[in-house]
Amino acid sequence: MENNQVKLLKALAKNIRTEKKDRVKVMTSLQSAKILTKHENFTGAYSNLKRVVTSK
C-alpha cells in the first residue's frame, strides 16, 4: 500500500472515531450490515454478540 493511501486511511479512521453518532444512525448501520434485524435482535451469524452487548 502506498504511503499516501495509509495517510488517507488514518485520516478517515480519525474522522470516523470523532464523528458524533446517535442511536438511530448506529442501529441503521448495524441493520444495513445484516448484524441486527429490524426488531433490533442479532441475526444468526452474530448471535454470540448477545453475550457481550447489554441494553439499557
Helices and strands as residue ranges (DSSP letters): H 3-18, H 23-32, G 44-51
